[in-house]
Amino acid sequence: MKDLSKELEKRKRQHRYRTRRITQGPQQVEMHIDNKDVISFCSNDYLGLANHPQIKQATIDAIKNFGVGSGSAHLVNGHSIAHHQLEEELAEFTGYPRAILFSTGYMANLGLCQALVEKGDYIFEDRLNHASLIDGGLISGARLQRYLHNDVSSLAQKIQKVDKTAEKLVLTDGVFSMDGDIANLPALSTLCKKNNSWLMVDDAHGFGTLGETGKGSLQHFSLSQDDVPIYMATLGKAIGTAGAFIAGSEALIETIIQKARTYIYTTAMPAAIAESTRCSLKIIQNEPEHRLNLNNNISYFRDCCSQADIAIENSQTAIQPLLIGNDKKAMHISQKLFEQGLLVTAIRPPTVPEGTSRLRITLSAKHTHDNIDQLINALSKLII
Ligand SMILES: *Cc1c(COP(=O)(O)O)cnc(C)c1O
């Protein structure tokens, strides 16, 4: 047996030790956390829907009708009418023939890879893909190749080298989770069509936020289901609830039901959460102001940064990383911000590549310009 405490000590020395802060109260911009009032700039609740009164009420009403636990897997007797209607509404909203719910995004990605490809097939992934896509590729048994970040010619080189008849799957984040940039989906789609390869987009950070009506990164580029045969998004971020879904053809969804182990061998999410999500989807469709506020805050934040000479990355999304480089320095700035009532997490390797530790600032529809001014003032003093 290895000495765990020795390994933990080593992590601490490297400034890589991970700890949890304890929140007391709902997920929102103004939070009470570790007994301190703070303004949060690190949530993925981009539209501020996680504590929305109507969605909360829909959940409470659903619990009255469905109880709490779903009791079993979807394939046993856990698949309620609430889950089923949500799947139909997600298919309609995204423009795909069908959609299927998963309990988490991590499980959706593992399940898709494992259902679709196997030993002898090929998976190609952007180097900066989310860990769940990488892990999905690894457990599928397919040969996994990673291409340079958002570099379609790097993918082209790799994909053109493999046997034309081989089964191929290309996986990409729609919006990259730690960088905020948007994948070049039109070029990826063209390349995949030319090489007879599946393309799957994980739109965890685009769904609800991007595109004219919040349909995500495909709408942002005016792409359709013909361009991207597999679309996945999570429900715990902009949607404000929990879970995830995959949208695709009838045959794809049936294949997932037959084969995806993370679908088959797990308890369905509570029906009430499906009802919360149905309510959230309606709000997203009927109240564009949330998305407009978010976009306004993104522009305001970027303008303020350029006026204050704060060098942020080239991101048009709610994710606005501030690269620091050094792990210890990133932790130090995050701690100083916390002392001033500003919650911004430092993201370190292995979540991001070596030497690219950063403050992952995220914006919400619910931030006020005053909140943003406060962050900019604090940052401009801390990052010289
Ligand atoms: C958050 C995230 C996931 C995982 O989703 P969960 O529902 O939190 O498990 C998958 N992919 C990306 C890109 C993510 O950001």
PDBQT file of the ligand as one rigid body, heavy atoms in Angstrom, charges set to zero:
ROOT
HETATM    1  C1  LIG A 401     -19.400  20.526 -17.220  1.00  0.00    +0.000 C 
HETATM    2  C2  LIG A 401     -19.023  19.840 -18.474  1.00  0.00    +0.000 A 
HETATM    3  C3  LIG A 401     -19.328  18.498 -18.683  1.00  0.00    +0.000 A 
HETATM    4  C4  LIG A 401     -19.882  17.628 -17.589  1.00  0.00    +0.000 C 
HETATM    5  O1  LIG A 401     -21.198  17.896 -17.344  1.00  0.00    +0.000 OA
HETATM    6  P1  LIG A 401     -21.815  17.516 -15.912  1.00  0.00    +0.000 P 
HETATM    7  O2  LIG A 401     -23.275  17.521 -16.128  1.00  0.00    +0.000 OA
HETATM    8  O3  LIG A 401     -21.327  18.547 -14.966  1.00  0.00    +0.000 OA
HETATM    9  O4  LIG A 401     -21.276  16.147 -15.579  1.00  0.00    +0.000 OA
HETATM   10  C5  LIG A 401     -19.070  17.948 -19.916  1.00  0.00    +0.000 A 
HETATM   11  N1  LIG A 401     -18.490  18.677 -20.899  1.00  0.00    +0.000 NA
HETATM   12  C6  LIG A 401     -18.145  19.970 -20.719  1.00  0.00    +0.000 A 
HETATM   13  C7  LIG A 401     -17.513  20.719 -21.849  1.00  0.00    +0.000 C 
HETATM   14  C8  LIG A 401     -18.390  20.577 -19.491  1.00  0.00    +0.000 A 
HETATM   15  O5  LIG A 401     -18.025  21.842 -19.304  1.00  0.00    +0.000 OA
ENDROOT
TORSDOF 0
